[in-house]
Amino acid sequence: MNLAQQLINGLVLGSGYALIAIGWTVLLGAARLVNFAHGQLYMLGAFVAWAIMQKLGFSYYLAVPLAVLTVGLLGVLLQVMMLPLVMQQNLTSLMIVTLGFGYVFTGGASKIFGGDPQAFVSPLTAASIRFGDVWFTWADVVTLVGTLILFAVLWLVLNRTRTGAIVRSVAEDPKLAQLFGINAALVYIGVFVFECAAVAFGAGLVAPRSPILTSMGFDEVILTFVIVVLGGIGSVGGSLLAGFGLGMFTALFGALVSPAHTTAAAFFVLLAVLVLRPGGLAAK
Amino acid sequence: MIKRHSTSFALVLAGLAYFVPTVAGGAPAAYTACTTIAILAVMAYGADLILSYLGEVSLGHTVFWAAGGYAAALLSVNYGWNGWATAGGAIVVAIIFACLLGLATLRTREFVFSLVTYAAAVVAMEIAFNWSYLGGSDGIVGVPPLDLPLFGWQLGGGTNDELWLIAWLLLMVTLLFIHRFRRSRLGISALMVHMNPDLATALGVDARRVRLAVFVTSAPISALAGWLYAYQRAYVGTDMFESYFLVLMLTAIVIVGRRMILGPLVGTALIIVQQNFFSIGGDGDKIVLGAVLAAILLLWPKGLVGVWDLLASRRAQAARPTT
């Protein structure tokens, strides 16, 4: 095993995981909501970008922002439908509703895009860089840098701006925030749209690594969940660290033991953490 | 008096239910649909115990459902066990899995509980897919016809009209069990933990213990459904973990209304009749099922029973003089 290469792989995988998970971290932290359609939104992000490139002939660099916009708009629609349940904080029903939405997306996408695997090609994956016996592509560099920038911006917005203060106040106590004239419904919509857009952006950067299928999305939900719990629910910095940790774990486990069982292994790590420290690793 | 009447009424209804496929024309398609409805309804009753009485969302009942199916297939194909023995195996496997998963999630609630159970289902599917002992991606083929020797009688069989008797019996036993559960100490404690946790604690009910007990009680129900499903299809595969069954059980529970004893059965029947007789293609059916699940909870969170109540109260209002 080439250790330097596996560490690079872990870093790249981890930044992708963190990027896919970031929307959920914010959604859970700021709105205490869970979206089980997260994996299917990832699938939609990849397929919308692919369709824009295939059918409209647009370049990858234009297709990804358009896919982010499309999935973001879908997020507005979904959240407006769910708003009564969100305002009641009826979490049980919301979980099941998002599961239903995810199932509709799976069926709808395979009706529209067909059931065959497709090649969603990024021009960045073709360009590779080699340093001695370590090897990576420009897509890896962009994912890593893009993830770091997005996390930095998000952290600044949440902790250093008035918008961030509003979001945090709604997270803390929605009723009290409303007494102070904050429109909690608007905050919930904003946070949900961010989640949808962020996962579509993640799909734009990460999905070109392998063929895309309309049935994908389950692994993404599990990995996202592992990151969110390990990083501490709602913690932006924690989920970045957890993402890198999980990436390293996946790369090394895949190289040393078996690539087919990495999700299962990640899940058992999660179970162990939940039994030993139910609040996540970040809990005091 | 009323109680005695309702018991005999239930018995008559249960007896009549057996003749539904005959009345529906007795064609093989009718037996297939009725057997499938009975099997999937029993599967849904397992999850119903958690959703309706504990108020938690278990997304891991496909694990128990698949465990039952795999136990039936493995034990009958590899070891030649008869139906009673494989059913026992299915129950034991489901209880072991439920204890492990229940203990791991003992301190989790709400979305963490749902997510862990969901993750367990995805991971179990990956393990089954990659483990050749469980047939890997091919699954286990050639499950023999169900044989249930009983005092010299041979019950069971391989075709849907032979399996209908077993499916009907399993459904009736499940309904009786759910009925008993609702009146049992555990059922009442579960509802109390769900509706008023403070009161439950004040009365000395250990909420974690109740949750674990209900979880472990619910698993063999879904597993027995999976057990019969393996014989019905003569095959088990990783498709038993698919979200289709998960979405189906949740929809079946919420469509009529939670905590209704016949709710999951009616819900399952509506879904399967749509899919078997009014299908608009596999992808179209997915859209219908997912959309029904979302729409019911968004529009009438109490299910179709809620719509009925709403209409009844409107009618009552309209009938009232408006002076």
Interface residues (C-beta under 8 A of the other chain):
Chain A: L28 V34 F36 M81 M82 P84 L85 N90 L91 T92 S93 M95 I96 V97 L99 G100 F101 G102 Y103 V104 F105 T106 G107 G108 S110 K111 F218 D219 V221 I222 F225 V226 V229 A260 H261 T263 A264 F267 L270 L271 L274 V275 P278
Chain B: L51 G55 E56 V57 L59 L103 A104 T105 R107 T108 E110 F111 V112 S114 L115 V116 Y118 A119 A120 V122 V123 E126 I127 N130 S243 L246 V247 L250 T251 V254 G281 G282 D283 G284 D285 K286 I287 L289 G290 A291 V292 L293 A294 L297 L298 P301
